[in-house]
Amino acid sequence: MKKSDKRHIAILGSTGSIGTQALDVIQAHPDRFQVEVLTAHSNAELLAQQALKFKPNAVVIQSEENYAWLKDRLFDEGIKTYCGADALAEVVEMEAIDIVLTALVGFAGLRPTMRAIEAGKHIALANKETLVVAGEIVTSAARKAGVNIYPVDSEHSAIFQCMAGEFHNPVEKIYLTASGGPFRGYTYEQLKTVSPKNALKHPNWEMGAKITIDSASMMNKGLEVIEAKWLFGLNPEQIDVIVHPQSVLHSIVQFGDGSMKAQMGLPDMKLPIQYAMGYPERLQSDFPRFNFVDYPQLTFEQPDYESFRNLKLAFKAMSDGGNMPCILNAANEMAVDAFLNRGLGFTEMSDVIELAMQSVHFIGKPTLENYFETDAETRSFTNSRILEKIG
């Protein structure tokens, strides 16, 4: 990228944790980035504030009840305002867009990401579920369209950074690091009684509610394992997880000669966001710097696959392939919502996910339409099991 160039960015999910931090990065580099599109699910007030500040070409709100207010609020600014899932999928095709940052939560990210790829847009991917659900189709479409997928998750960004200049060298293994979340060291019996309030207190990272619960249950790491398979073209046996409570070493790549490369830094999502949007350049930043003296001991331990069953279920879904990761993801999204809002127990989330994996129709070679059908079937099945659990 030449110094005079600006990359025009569409941020899908601009009012969430990743989206707001991406806007902080853009604000710090006004000579390098231009906001072209902002979207939100229902937070019309914050979306309006962002639009008034960054002056995008267009905004999309998915919630119809907030559309009229938002359109009226932005009318005098000449900012195009759209509403609904169809508009979200269409807006990414705008000619001026260079990179689409997909920061939506869950399965909802798949459709607009696919549309962006088909329109030839590079992807900065913060929506891991897109690759979890349909990794083979998404990566194949990206190769066909000649677009790049830049990982935004800190762990996958770390692997991507470690592989820079090494793409001709075969990878022997990768290690995704996990903080262990707020319940590291808990037994299965202890986990039965934890509350949503406890689960939302992550020791190291500031994230949205859904991903924070996934981190507490280790499902987030399980989804990252599946995502890594597709991002880096790996076999399941080449991927491992190691618990690293300090969240300083973000992941490791081991090469065929036995050497290992790791990427380190303080836990701050702005760094991988900036790296993805600015790649291949490392843009200057004023982010806090890591000091070894502040971390005299970095520790590592094996995950507890028996207490944190979600991680084991994710590895099984990856090995089974087909639409099984889609089933895993849809059941988990339903379970997390039920844990946060409907009284489902923490360990009961794994119960309903496992039941869905055993019961929903398995498809070995799914089409994109099959994934949408599987998602709907799984959500219906999982909801019925949740109702049985909560009475």
C-alpha positions as CSV (number, residue, x, y, z in Angstrom):
1,M,0.0,0.0,0.0
2,K,1.4,3.3,-1.0
3,K,1.7,6.1,1.6
4,S,-0.9,8.1,-0.3
5,D,-3.4,5.3,-0.6
6,K,-6.5,4.9,1.6
7,R,-8.2,1.7,2.2
8,H,-12.0,2.0,2.2
9,I,-13.4,-0.2,5.0
10,A,-16.9,-1.6,5.6
11,I,-17.4,-2.6,9.2
12,L,-20.2,-5.2,9.7
13,G,-21.1,-4.9,13.4
14,S,-19.6,-1.5,14.1
15,T,-21.3,-1.0,17.4
16,G,-19.9,-4.2,19.0
17,S,-16.6,-4.7,20.8
18,I,-14.5,-5.4,17.6
19,G,-16.3,-2.8,15.6
20,T,-15.8,0.1,18.0
21,Q,-12.1,-0.8,18.4
22,A,-11.7,-0.9,14.6
23,L,-13.0,2.6,14.5
24,D,-10.5,3.6,17.1
25,V,-7.8,2.2,14.8
26,I,-9.2,4.1,11.8
27,Q,-9.4,7.3,13.8
28,A,-5.7,7.0,14.7
29,H,-4.8,6.6,11.0
30,P,-7.1,8.9,9.0
31,D,-4.5,9.0,6.2
32,R,-4.7,5.3,5.7
33,F,-8.3,4.3,6.2
34,Q,-11.7,5.6,5.1
35,V,-15.0,4.3,6.5
36,E,-17.3,3.4,3.6
37,V,-20.0,1.4,5.4
38,L,-21.2,0.9,9.0
39,T,-23.8,-1.7,10.1
40,A,-25.4,-2.6,13.4
41,H,-28.1,-5.0,14.6
42,S,-30.2,-2.7,16.7
43,N,-28.1,-0.1,18.5
44,A,-29.3,2.8,16.3
45,E,-28.1,5.5,18.7
46,L,-24.5,4.5,18.7
47,L,-24.6,3.7,15.0
48,A,-25.9,7.3,14.4
49,Q,-23.0,8.7,16.5
50,Q,-20.5,6.7,14.5
51,A,-22.0,7.8,11.2
52,L,-22.0,11.4,12.1
53,K,-18.3,11.2,13.2
54,F,-16.9,9.0,10.4
55,K,-19.2,10.1,7.5
56,P,-19.6,6.7,5.7
57,N,-21.3,6.4,2.4
58,A,-24.0,4.1,3.8
59,V,-25.2,2.5,7.1
60,V,-27.4,-0.5,7.6
61,I,-29.5,-1.3,10.7
62,Q,-31.0,-4.7,10.8
63,S,-33.8,-3.9,13.3
64,E,-36.8,-2.4,11.5
65,E,-38.1,-0.7,14.6
66,N,-35.1,1.6,14.7
67,Y,-34.9,2.3,10.9
68,A,-37.1,5.3,10.6
69,W,-35.4,7.1,13.5
70,L,-32.0,6.4,12.1
71,K,-32.9,7.5,8.6
72,D,-34.4,10.7,9.8
73,R,-31.3,11.3,12.0
74,L,-28.9,11.0,9.1
75,F,-31.0,12.5,6.3
76,D,-29.4,15.9,6.4
77,E,-25.9,14.4,6.3
78,G,-26.5,12.7,3.0
79,I,-25.7,9.3,4.4
80,K,-27.6,6.5,2.7
81,T,-29.6,4.4,5.3
82,Y,-30.8,0.9,4.7
83,C,-32.5,-1.8,6.8
84,G,-32.6,-5.6,7.0
85,A,-30.6,-8.7,6.4
86,D,-30.9,-8.4,2.6
87,A,-29.5,-4.8,2.7
88,L,-26.6,-6.0,4.8
89,A,-25.7,-8.7,2.3
90,E,-26.0,-6.3,-0.6
91,V,-24.2,-3.3,0.8
92,V,-20.8,-5.2,0.9
93,E,-20.9,-5.2,-2.9
94,M,-20.4,-1.5,-3.2
95,E,-17.6,-0.7,-5.7
96,A,-15.6,1.6,-3.4
97,I,-15.1,-1.0,-0.7
98,D,-11.6,-2.5,-0.4
99,I,-11.9,-4.5,2.8
100,V,-14.9,-5.8,4.7
101,L,-14.4,-6.3,8.4
102,T,-16.9,-8.9,9.5
103,A,-17.4,-8.4,13.2
104,L,-21.0,-9.7,13.4
105,V,-21.7,-12.3,16.1
106,G,-22.5,-15.9,15.1
107,F,-24.0,-17.5,12.0
108,A,-25.4,-14.2,10.8
109,G,-21.9,-13.4,9.4
110,L,-21.9,-16.1,6.8
111,R,-24.2,-14.7,4.2
112,P,-22.7,-11.1,3.9
113,T,-19.2,-12.5,4.1
114,M,-19.9,-14.8,1.1
115,R,-21.4,-11.9,-0.8
116,A,-18.4,-9.8,-0.1
117,I,-16.0,-12.5,-1.3
118,E,-18.1,-13.0,-4.5
119,A,-17.8,-9.3,-5.1
120,G,-14.0,-9.5,-4.9
121,K,-13.6,-7.8,-1.5
122,H,-10.8,-8.8,0.8
123,I,-12.0,-9.9,4.3
124,A,-10.8,-9.0,7.7
125,L,-12.4,-11.9,9.6
126,A,-13.5,-11.4,13.2
127,N,-16.6,-13.7,12.8
128,K,-15.1,-17.1,13.4
129,E,-18.4,-18.8,12.9
130,T,-18.3,-18.1,9.1
131,L,-15.4,-20.6,8.8
132,V,-16.6,-22.9,11.5
133,V,-19.9,-23.4,9.7
134,A,-18.8,-23.4,6.0
135,G,-15.0,-23.3,5.9
136,E,-14.6,-25.4,2.8
137,I,-17.1,-23.3,0.8
138,V,-15.8,-20.0,2.0
139,T,-12.1,-20.7,1.5
140,S,-12.8,-22.2,-2.0
141,A,-14.8,-19.0,-2.9
142,A,-12.0,-16.8,-1.7
143,R,-9.5,-18.7,-3.8
144,K,-11.7,-18.5,-6.9
145,A,-12.3,-14.8,-6.4
146,G,-8.6,-14.1,-5.7
147,V,-9.3,-12.4,-2.4
148,N,-7.5,-12.7,0.9
149,I,-9.0,-13.6,4.3
150,Y,-7.0,-11.8,7.0
151,P,-7.6,-13.2,10.5
152,V,-8.6,-10.8,13.3
153,D,-8.8,-13.2,16.2
154,S,-5.7,-12.7,18.3
155,E,-4.7,-16.4,18.1
156,H,-5.1,-16.7,14.3
157,S,-3.5,-13.3,13.8
158,A,-0.5,-14.6,15.8
159,I,-0.2,-17.7,13.6
160,F,-0.6,-15.5,10.5
161,Q,2.2,-13.3,11.7
162,C,4.5,-16.2,12.6
163,M,4.0,-17.7,9.1
164,A,4.9,-14.4,7.3
165,G,7.9,-15.3,5.2
166,E,7.5,-19.0,6.0
167,F,4.6,-19.9,3.6
168,H,7.0,-22.2,1.6
169,N,7.9,-24.1,4.7
170,P,5.5,-26.9,5.9
171,V,3.9,-26.5,9.3
172,E,4.3,-29.4,11.6
173,K,1.9,-28.2,14.3
174,I,0.2,-25.1,15.7
175,Y,-0.7,-24.4,19.3
176,L,-3.6,-22.1,20.0
177,T,-3.3,-20.6,23.4
178,A,-6.2,-20.1,25.8
179,S,-6.4,-18.0,28.9
180,G,-8.6,-20.7,30.6
181,G,-11.3,-18.0,31.3
182,P,-12.7,-17.1,34.7
183,F,-13.2,-20.8,35.7
184,R,-9.7,-22.2,35.0
185,G,-9.1,-25.0,37.5
186,Y,-12.8,-25.5,38.3
187,T,-14.1,-29.1,38.5
188,Y,-17.1,-30.2,36.6
189,E,-19.2,-30.2,39.9
190,Q,-18.1,-26.6,40.6
191,L,-19.1,-25.5,37.0
192,K,-22.6,-26.7,37.5
193,T,-23.4,-23.8,39.8
194,V,-21.7,-20.9,38.2
195,S,-23.8,-17.9,37.2
196,P,-23.9,-15.7,34.1
197,K,-22.6,-12.9,36.2
198,N,-19.5,-14.9,37.1
199,A,-19.0,-16.2,33.6
200,L,-19.0,-12.6,32.1
201,K,-15.9,-11.7,34.2
202,H,-13.1,-12.6,31.9
203,P,-9.7,-12.2,33.6
204,N,-7.8,-10.7,30.6
205,W,-10.0,-9.6,27.7
206,E,-12.8,-7.1,27.1
207,M,-15.2,-8.8,24.8
208,G,-18.9,-9.0,24.0
209,A,-21.2,-11.2,26.1
210,K,-21.5,-14.1,23.7
211,I,-17.8,-14.6,23.1
212,T,-17.1,-14.1,26.8
213,I,-19.4,-17.0,27.7
214,D,-17.8,-19.0,24.9
215,S,-14.4,-18.3,26.5
216,A,-15.6,-19.3,29.9
217,S,-16.9,-22.7,28.5
218,M,-13.9,-23.1,26.3
219,M,-16.2,-23.3,23.2
220,N,-14.5,-20.2,21.9
221,K,-11.2,-22.1,21.7
222,G,-13.0,-25.0,20.1
223,L,-14.4,-22.8,17.4
224,E,-11.0,-21.3,16.9
225,V,-9.6,-24.8,16.4
226,I,-12.0,-25.4,13.5
227,E,-11.4,-21.9,12.1
228,A,-7.6,-22.6,12.1
229,K,-8.1,-25.7,10.1
230,W,-9.6,-23.7,7.2
231,L,-7.5,-20.6,7.5
232,F,-4.2,-22.4,7.4
233,G,-5.1,-25.6,5.5
234,L,-4.3,-28.0,8.4
235,N,-5.3,-31.4,9.4
236,P,-7.0,-31.9,12.8
237,E,-3.9,-33.7,14.2
238,Q,-1.8,-30.6,13.4
239,I,-3.8,-28.4,15.8
240,D,-3.4,-28.4,19.6
241,V,-4.6,-26.2,22.5
242,I,-2.5,-25.1,25.5
243,V,-3.7,-23.0,28.4
244,H,-1.7,-19.9,29.0
245,P,-3.3,-17.8,31.8
246,Q,-1.3,-14.6,31.2
247,S,-2.6,-14.2,27.6
248,V,0.8,-12.7,26.5
249,L,1.9,-15.4,24.1
250,H,-0.9,-15.5,21.6
251,S,-0.1,-18.7,19.6
252,I,2.7,-20.8,18.3
253,V,3.7,-22.3,15.0
254,Q,6.0,-25.4,15.0
255,F,7.9,-26.1,11.7
256,G,9.2,-29.3,10.3
257,D,12.7,-28.8,11.7
258,G,11.3,-28.6,15.2
259,S,11.8,-24.8,15.6
260,M,8.9,-22.8,17.0
261,K,7.8,-19.2,16.4
262,A,5.4,-17.3,18.7
263,Q,3.8,-13.9,18.6
264,M,3.6,-12.0,21.9
265,G,2.1,-8.8,23.2
266,L,-0.3,-7.4,25.7
267,P,-4.0,-8.6,25.4
268,D,-5.4,-5.8,23.2
269,M,-7.6,-6.6,20.2
270,K,-6.7,-3.3,18.5
271,L,-3.3,-4.8,17.5
272,P,-4.7,-7.7,15.4
273,I,-7.4,-5.5,14.0
274,Q,-4.9,-3.0,12.8
275,Y,-2.6,-5.7,11.4
276,A,-5.4,-7.2,9.4
277,M,-6.6,-3.9,8.0
278,G,-3.1,-2.6,7.2
279,Y,-1.4,-5.8,6.1
280,P,1.3,-6.2,4.9
281,E,2.4,-3.1,6.7
282,R,2.8,-2.8,10.5
283,L,1.4,0.7,11.1
284,Q,2.7,2.7,14.0
285,S,0.6,2.7,17.2
286,D,0.6,4.1,20.7
287,F,-0.7,0.8,22.2
288,P,0.8,-0.1,25.6
289,R,4.1,-2.0,25.2
290,F,4.8,-5.4,26.8
291,N,7.5,-5.4,29.5
292,F,9.1,-8.7,30.5
293,V,9.8,-7.4,34.0
294,D,6.0,-7.1,34.6
295,Y,5.6,-10.7,33.7
296,P,8.4,-12.6,35.4
297,Q,6.7,-15.9,34.9
298,L,4.7,-17.2,31.9
299,T,3.0,-20.5,32.5
300,F,1.4,-23.2,30.4
301,E,-0.8,-26.2,31.2
302,Q,-3.0,-28.8,29.4
303,P,-6.7,-28.0,29.0
304,D,-9.2,-30.0,31.1
305,Y,-11.2,-31.7,28.4
306,E,-13.5,-33.6,30.9
307,S,-14.7,-30.5,32.9
308,F,-14.8,-28.3,29.8
309,R,-16.6,-30.7,27.5
310,N,-17.3,-28.1,24.8
311,L,-13.6,-28.2,23.7
312,K,-13.8,-32.0,23.2
313,L,-17.1,-31.6,21.3
314,A,-15.5,-29.0,19.0
315,F,-12.6,-31.4,18.2
316,K,-15.1,-34.1,17.4
317,A,-17.1,-31.8,15.1
318,M,-13.9,-30.9,13.3
319,S,-13.0,-34.6,12.8
320,D,-16.5,-35.6,11.7
321,G,-16.5,-32.7,9.2
322,G,-19.5,-32.2,6.9
323,N,-22.2,-30.2,8.5
324,M,-21.3,-31.2,12.1
325,P,-19.4,-28.0,12.9
326,C,-22.6,-26.1,11.7
327,I,-24.6,-28.2,14.2
328,L,-22.2,-27.5,16.9
329,N,-22.2,-23.8,16.3
330,A,-26.0,-23.4,16.0
331,A,-26.6,-25.5,19.2
332,N,-24.0,-23.4,21.0
333,E,-25.5,-20.1,20.0
334,M,-28.9,-21.3,21.3
335,A,-27.3,-22.7,24.5
336,V,-25.4,-19.5,25.3
337,D,-28.5,-17.4,24.9
338,A,-30.4,-19.7,27.2
339,F,-27.7,-19.6,29.8
340,L,-27.6,-15.8,29.7
341,N,-31.4,-15.2,29.6
342,R,-33.4,-18.3,30.3
343,G,-31.9,-20.1,33.3
344,L,-30.1,-23.0,31.5
345,G,-27.2,-24.2,33.6
346,F,-23.6,-23.7,32.6
347,T,-22.8,-27.4,32.2
348,E,-26.2,-28.0,30.6
349,M,-25.0,-26.0,27.6
350,S,-22.7,-29.0,26.8
351,D,-25.6,-31.4,27.3
352,V,-27.8,-29.8,24.7
353,I,-25.0,-29.3,22.2
354,E,-24.0,-33.0,22.4
355,L,-27.6,-34.0,22.0
356,A,-27.9,-31.9,18.9
357,M,-24.7,-33.4,17.4
358,Q,-26.1,-36.9,18.0
359,S,-29.6,-36.1,16.7
360,V,-29.6,-33.5,13.9
361,H,-29.3,-35.0,10.3
362,F,-25.7,-35.3,9.3
363,I,-24.6,-34.4,5.8
364,G,-21.1,-35.4,4.7
365,K,-20.9,-33.0,1.7
366,P,-23.1,-30.1,2.4
367,T,-24.0,-27.3,0.0
368,L,-24.3,-23.7,1.1
369,E,-28.1,-24.2,1.2
370,N,-27.6,-27.3,3.3
371,Y,-25.8,-25.2,5.9
372,F,-28.8,-22.8,6.2
373,E,-31.1,-25.8,6.5
374,T,-28.9,-27.4,9.1
375,D,-28.7,-24.2,11.1
376,A,-32.5,-23.9,11.2
377,E,-33.0,-27.6,12.1
378,T,-30.5,-27.4,14.9
379,R,-31.9,-24.3,16.4
380,S,-35.4,-25.9,16.5
381,F,-34.1,-29.1,18.0
382,T,-31.9,-27.4,20.5
383,N,-34.7,-25.1,21.6
384,S,-36.9,-28.1,22.4
385,R,-34.2,-29.6,24.5
386,I,-33.6,-26.3,26.3
387,L,-37.3,-26.1,27.2
388,E,-37.1,-29.6,28.6
389,K,-34.1,-28.6,30.7
390,I,-35.5,-25.4,32.1
391,G,-39.0,-26.7,32.5
